[in-house]
């Protein structure tokens, strides 16, 4: 069971949970009850973090729609933040009006609707993948083309009450210039939320404005994807903050969620990997995970992607080695067994009109998966030809 970080300062003590961790309610069990969520909201509001308070107040009302404390607290937090809640649950500035009302028209939820199609994480020399992406799209049906490419641009770290953002968009812009058709590049922002508890609301707002400005300044960047681990209410609140300042879609990539994750983002990409090495065990785990995720996506009517381990992860892989060129130890498993399990899980779930497609982990340089701290290299780095052919088929038909 993976933890969901309770992000309000002091929430650990309020919720009576070690290190401020709880299991995500939607994916892994009952999670926090309404009283715990109300306490977390009040803790966030007491430090002036209105976005985080709004997140917890709304989550509390999901648990108990009649909770008077959460309802009054939500209205107060919205007023202090200068926001109001639309009928669809999204936020608009208080001075704006819905279309057809007198006054300023409310800003759109995103600049434009996201098209159905595949997504993929892209690493290394992103532009070097343009030829393969363009060739695949020429042979794939319209709804199964690679249309959303997540390219690393930012790295976030939190320390001593400050948010440090390293930013380099050169690879994303180079890839965007080489893509043909309607494939688009999104700026991927990665990092850890460790140390984020010390960040004051004003610093969160400064960070959100910075991220929004960087994305909006580049016409060839279609939007932002936040992938900060472990995923937490703080990440959701940051996403809501960035959306308030950006005209482009802002999404999150995560393996954990709650109802507010969908409301705070324009789209959500489920990272359905690092679950189990054995394909049968992975299949059982991913059925539960994907089933719960799609049920919530259907209820919230939000656009979603399903991330699949199309190439090696630290648990789902075909072989490993002690060095990049060392002898490889085979698991006897094919990488396609994991992606097929995700497709089967989709086939068992109720149809979800807002499911945009699979998101492929990952287009990555050769040499195996290996990062600082890893004892081994994991293979394959490449997505096999048979898998590319399978991705051309509608979901639910492995």
C-alpha positions in Angstrom: 0.0 0.0 0.0 1.5 3.3 -1.0 1.0 6.4 1.2 -0.8 9.6 0.4 0.8 12.6 2.0 -1.4 14.8 4.2 0.1 18.1 3.3 -1.2 20.6 5.8 1.3 21.7 8.5 0.4 19.9 11.7 -2.0 17.5 9.8 0.0 14.5 11.0 -0.8 15.3 14.7 -4.4 16.3 13.9 -5.1 13.1 11.9 -3.2 10.9 14.4 -1.1 9.4 11.7 2.6 8.7 11.7 4.6 11.2 9.5 1.4 12.7 8.2 0.7 9.8 5.9 -2.6 8.2 5.0 -3.7 5.7 2.4 -5.5 7.3 -0.6 -9.2 6.8 -0.1 -10.1 6.2 -3.7 -7.4 3.7 -4.5 -6.4 1.9 -1.3 -9.2 1.8 1.2 -11.3 4.0 3.5 -8.8 6.7 4.1 -9.4 9.8 6.3 -13.0 10.4 7.5 -14.8 13.7 7.3 -13.7 14.9 10.8 -10.1 14.3 9.9 -10.4 16.1 6.6 -12.2 19.0 8.3 -9.3 19.3 10.8 -6.7 19.3 8.0 -8.7 22.0 6.2 -8.8 24.2 9.3 -5.1 23.7 9.9 -4.4 24.8 6.3 -6.7 27.8 6.7 -5.1 28.8 10.0 -1.7 29.3 8.2 -3.4 31.2 5.3 -3.1 28.4 2.7 -6.5 29.0 1.2 -5.9 26.6 -1.8 -5.0 23.7 0.4 -7.9 24.5 2.7 -10.3 24.5 -0.2 -8.9 21.2 -1.3 -9.6 19.6 2.1 -13.0 21.3 2.7 -14.2 20.0 -0.6 -12.8 16.5 0.1 -14.6 16.6 3.5 -17.9 17.4 1.7 -17.3 14.5 -0.6 -17.3 12.3 2.6 -20.2 14.1 4.3 -22.2 16.5 2.1 -24.2 17.8 5.1 -21.1 18.8 7.1 -21.9 22.4 8.1 -18.4 23.2 9.3 -16.9 22.2 5.9 -19.6 24.1 4.0 -19.1 27.4 5.9 -15.3 26.9 5.9 -15.3 26.4 2.2 -17.2 29.5 1.5 -14.9 31.5 3.8 -11.8 30.1 2.2 -13.1 30.8 -1.3 -13.9 34.4 -0.2 -10.5 35.0 1.3 -8.8 33.5 -1.8 -10.8 35.7 -4.1 -12.4 32.7 -5.8 -15.8 31.1 -6.2 -16.8 27.6 -7.1 -18.5 26.9 -10.4 -21.3 24.4 -10.8 -18.8 21.9 -12.3 -16.5 22.2 -9.2 -13.8 24.2 -10.9 -12.8 27.6 -9.6 -13.2 31.0 -11.1 -12.2 34.5 -9.9 -14.9 36.1 -7.8 -15.2 39.1 -10.1 -15.9 36.9 -13.1 -19.3 35.8 -14.4 -20.5 32.7 -16.1 -21.2 33.0 -19.9 -24.5 34.8 -20.4 -24.2 36.7 -17.1 -23.6 40.4 -16.9 -20.0 41.4 -16.4 -16.7 39.7 -17.2 -17.0 36.2 -18.8 -15.6 33.5 -16.7 -12.2 32.1 -17.9 -12.4 28.8 -19.8 -11.4 25.6 -17.9 -8.6 25.2 -20.4 -7.5 26.9 -23.6 -9.0 24.0 -25.6 -10.2 20.4 -25.1 -7.6 17.7 -25.2 -7.9 15.3 -28.1 -8.1 11.5 -27.7 -4.9 9.7 -28.4 -1.8 8.2 -26.8 0.6 10.1 -24.5 4.2 9.3 -23.7 7.0 10.3 -21.4 10.0 11.3 -23.4 13.6 11.4 -22.0 17.1 12.1 -23.3 17.4 13.9 -26.6 13.7 14.5 -27.1 14.0 15.7 -30.7 15.7 12.4 -31.7 12.3 10.7 -31.2 10.5 12.9 -33.7 11.1 10.5 -36.6 9.7 7.5 -34.8 6.7 9.4 -33.5 5.9 10.8 -36.9 6.2 7.4 -38.6 4.0 5.7 -36.0 1.3 8.4 -36.4 1.3 8.0 -40.1 0.3 4.3 -39.7 -2.0 4.6 -36.7 -5.7 5.3 -36.6 -6.7 8.8 -35.6 -7.7 7.9 -32.0 -4.5 5.9 -31.4 -1.9 8.3 -32.5 0.7 9.8 -30.2 -0.6 13.2 -29.5 0.6 14.2 -26.0 4.4 14.1 -25.3 5.5 14.8 -21.7 9.1 16.2 -22.0 11.1 17.1 -18.8 11.6 20.9 -18.5 11.6 21.5 -14.8 13.0 20.0 -11.6 11.5 21.1 -8.3 13.1 20.9 -4.8 12.0 22.4 -1.5 14.4 23.5 1.2 14.3 25.9 4.1 11.0 27.5 3.1 12.0 28.0 -0.5 11.0 26.3 -3.8 14.0 25.8 -6.1 13.1 25.4 -9.8 15.6 24.3 -12.4 14.2 24.9 -15.8 15.4 24.0 -19.3 12.9 23.9 -22.1 15.3 23.5 -25.0 14.6 19.8 -25.5 10.8 20.3 -25.5 11.0 23.1 -28.0 13.3 21.1 -30.3 10.9 18.2 -30.2 7.9 20.4 -30.8 9.7 21.8 -33.9 10.2 18.3 -35.3 6.8 16.8 -34.8 4.3 16.6 -37.6 0.5 16.6 -37.5 -1.3 17.3 -34.3 1.2 15.8 -31.8 2.0 18.3 -29.0 4.6 18.7 -26.3 3.9 19.4 -22.6 6.4 20.6 -20.1 7.0 17.9 -17.5 7.9 19.2 -14.0 9.3 16.5 -11.7 10.6 16.4 -8.2 9.9 15.5 -4.6 7.5 17.2 -2.1 9.9 16.5 0.7 10.4 19.8 2.6 7.3 21.4 1.0 5.6 21.7 4.4 7.8 24.6 5.2 6.7 26.6 2.2 4.5 29.6 3.0 1.3 30.4 0.9 3.0 33.4 -0.7 5.9 31.1 -1.9 3.4 28.6 -3.4 1.7 31.5 -5.2 5.1 32.8 -6.5 5.9 29.3 -7.8 2.6 28.9 -9.5 2.9 32.2 -11.3 6.4 31.3 -12.4 5.4 27.9 -13.8 2.3 29.4 -15.6 4.4 32.2 -17.1 7.0 29.8 -18.4 4.5 27.6 -20.1 2.4 30.5 -21.5 5.5 32.2 -22.9 6.2 29.4 -25.4 3.7 28.9 -28.1 5.1 25.4 -28.9 4.5 24.2 -25.3 0.9 22.9 -25.1 0.6 22.8 -21.3 2.2 21.5 -18.1 2.3 18.2 -16.3 3.2 18.1 -12.6 4.8 14.8 -11.4 5.9 15.4 -7.9 6.3 12.5 -5.5 4.8 11.2 -3.4 1.6 12.8 -4.8 -0.1 14.8 -2.1 -2.8 17.4 -1.5 -0.1 20.0 -1.8 0.5 18.9 -5.4 -3.2 19.2 -6.2 -3.3 22.6 -4.6 -0.3 23.7 -6.6 -2.0 22.5 -9.8 -5.1 24.6 -8.9 -2.9 27.6 -8.3 -1.0 27.2 -11.7 -4.3 26.8 -13.5 -5.5 30.1 -12.0 -2.7 31.9 -13.8 -2.2 29.8 -17.1 -4.3 29.7 -20.2 -3.0 26.3 -21.0 -4.0 22.8 -19.7 -2.3 21.9 -16.4 -2.4 18.2 -15.5 -0.8 15.8 -12.9 0.8 12.4 -13.2 0.3 10.3 -10.1 -0.3 6.8 -8.7 -2.5 8.1 -5.9 -5.4 10.4 -6.0 -8.6 11.7 -4.2 -11.7 13.4 -5.7 -10.0 16.8 -5.6 -7.1 15.6 -7.8 -9.6 15.5 -10.7 -11.1 18.8 -9.8 -7.8 20.6 -9.3 -6.3 19.4 -12.7 -7.3 19.7 -16.3 -6.3 16.1 -16.8 -4.8 13.2 -14.7 -2.3 10.6 -15.9 -2.3 7.4 -13.8 1.2 6.0 -13.3 0.3 2.3 -13.2 3.7 0.8 -12.7 6.1 -0.3 -10.0 3.3 -2.5 -8.7 4.6 -6.1 -9.1 7.2 -8.0 -11.2 5.2 -11.1 -11.7 2.7 -10.4 -14.6 -0.1 -12.3 -12.8 0.4 -10.3 -9.6 0.7 -7.1 -11.7 -2.6 -8.0 -13.4 -4.4 -8.3 -10.2 -3.0 -5.1 -8.8 -3.6 -3.1 -11.9 -7.2 -4.3 -12.2 -8.0 -2.9 -8.8 -6.0 0.3 -9.4 -7.4 1.0 -12.9 -10.9 0.0 -11.9 -10.9 2.5 -9.0 -9.3 5.2 -11.0 -11.8 4.9 -13.9 -14.7 4.8 -11.5 -13.6 8.1 -10.0 -12.8 9.6 -13.4 -16.3 8.7 -14.6 -17.9 10.2 -11.6 -15.9 13.4 -11.9 -16.1 13.5 -15.7 -12.5 14.5 -16.1 -10.0 13.7 -18.9 -7.6 11.0 -17.9 -4.7 8.9 -19.3 -3.6 5.4 -18.2 0.2 5.2 -17.9 1.6 1.7 -18.8 5.1 0.2 -18.4 5.8 -0.2 -22.1 9.5 -0.2 -21.3 11.3 -1.4 -18.2 10.5 -0.1 -14.7 12.1 -1.1 -11.4 9.6 -3.9 -10.9 8.1 -4.6 -14.4 11.0 -5.6 -16.7 12.3 -8.4 -18.9 15.9 -8.6 -17.6 18.4 -6.9 -15.3 22.2 -6.5 -15.0 24.8 -5.3 -12.6 26.1 -2.8 -15.1 25.1 -1.3 -18.4 27.0 -3.8 -20.4 26.9 -6.7 -17.9 25.4 -10.1 -18.3 21.6 -9.9 -18.3 19.4 -12.0 -16.0 16.1 -12.8 -17.7 12.8 -12.8 -15.8 11.1 -14.9 -18.4 8.5 -12.2 -18.8 7.7 -10.1 -21.8 7.1 -6.4 -21.4 3.9 -6.7 -23.4 2.4 -8.9 -20.6 2.2 -5.8 -18.4 0.7 -3.5 -21.0 -1.8 -6.2 -22.0 -2.9 -6.4 -18.3 -3.8 -2.7 -18.4 -5.8 -3.1 -21.6 -7.6 -6.0 -20.0 -8.4 -3.9 -16.9 -9.9 -1.3 -19.1 -12.0 -3.9 -20.9 -13.5 -5.0 -17.5 -14.4 -1.4 -16.4 -17.4 0.6 -17.4 -16.8 2.8 -20.5 -15.3 6.1 -19.6 -15.9 8.8 -22.3 -13.2 11.0 -20.8 -10.5 8.3 -21.1 -8.2 9.9 -23.6 -5.9 6.9 -24.1 -2.8 5.1 -22.8 0.3 7.0 -21.7 3.5 5.1 -22.5 6.4 4.8 -20.1 8.6 5.7 -21.8 10.5 6.9 -24.9 14.0 6.7 -23.4 17.6 6.4 -24.5 19.1 2.9 -24.7 21.3 1.4 -22.0 18.6 0.3 -19.6 16.8 2.1 -16.8 19.3 3.2 -14.2 19.4 6.3 -11.9 21.5 7.4 -8.9 21.0 4.9 -6.1 19.9 2.0 -8.3 21.9 -1.2 -7.8 20.9 -2.6 -11.2 20.1 -1.8 -14.8 16.7 -2.8 -16.0 15.7 -3.7 -19.6 14.3 -3.2 -22.2 14.8 0.5 -22.8 13.0 0.4 -26.1 9.3 -0.3 -26.8 9.1 -3.4 -29.0 7.5 -3.5 -32.5 4.8 -5.8 -31.3 3.7 -3.4 -28.6 3.7 -0.5 -31.1 1.3 -2.6 -33.2 -0.9 -3.3 -30.2 -1.1 0.4 -29.4 -2.9 0.9 -32.7 -5.8 -1.2 -31.4 -8.8 0.3 -29.5 -8.5 0.0 -25.7 -9.9 -3.2 -24.1 -8.6 -5.4 -26.9 -5.1 -6.7 -26.1 
